[in-house]
Amino acid sequence: MSTQTAAEHELAILIVDALNLEAVDPAHIDPQAPLFGSDLGLDSIDALEIALAVSKRYGMQLRSDHPDNQRIFGSLHALSEHIERERTA
């Protein structure tokens, strides 16, 4: 398992809290592992919840029609990188 950066850890906590994943320790989410179709058991409804939580926390929109959503939501690392890029743009 890869080590989380501070930004990835903050995002992991946000995801666990937003989705009420009480059995998941945010520190144990592998930043390189797929968010969907993995041990987390996330689905498309969870993606909407994550997008809403990110919007509230970081003040940016994750649009459902974005052509790169599969890549953006591919892993904790990819989502964290996207948020950082958008926040500094």
N, C-alpha and C positions, 0 to 999 in steps of 0.2 A: 504494500500500500504506500502511495506517495504521501508526503507530508503536506498538510494544508498551509497555505500562506495565511496571514492575518485576515486579508480580505475574504478568502475562501471560507475561513472558519466563521467569520461574521455572517456570511451568506448561508452557510450550513445551519447555523443557529436560527436564522430567519426562516429557512425552509422547514425545519423541524417544528418551530413554533407555529408557523402559518398553517401547516398541515396536521397539527396535533399528533405528531409521530412520537408519542411518549416512550415507546420502546427503542427508539433510535438515539444513540449518542452522537451529536453533531461532529464530535472530534473523530469518530470512526467512519465518516463518509469519505471514501477514497475520491480525491479530486479528479482523478482520471477515469473513474468508473462511470458507466452510463447512468443517468438519472432515471431513465425510463426503461422498463423491461429488465430491471435488475432486482437486487435484494430489497430495495426500497418499496417496490410494488406500486410505483406512481403511474397515473394514467392521465388522459387529456384534461380531465376536470382539475387534477392537481396542477397541471401546467397553468391553467387559468388562475388558480389560487396563488401560485408562485408569482405570476406576472402582476397580480394585484398587490401582493406584499412588497415586491420590488418597487412598484410604482409609488407606494406609500412611503417606503423607507428611503429610497434614493431619488425620488422626484423625477423619474423618467418612465416612459411608456415602453412596454414590450408588446408590440402589435401582433395580433393573431395572423395578419396577412403578410408578415415579414418573410421574404423568400428564404432567409437563412435560419429560420426557427429550428429546424432539425439540428443544425450545427450549434446554434446558440444554447439550446437546451440539452445538448449532447452529454454534458458532464458538468459537475460543479466548477471545474476549472474553466471550461468554455463560457459558462454563464457569468462567472466572476470577471473574466477578461472582457466580455462584451459590456458589462456594466461599467467597468473602469474606462473603457474606450469611449462610451457614450457620455459619461460624466465629465470627461476632460475635453470633449469635442466642442 
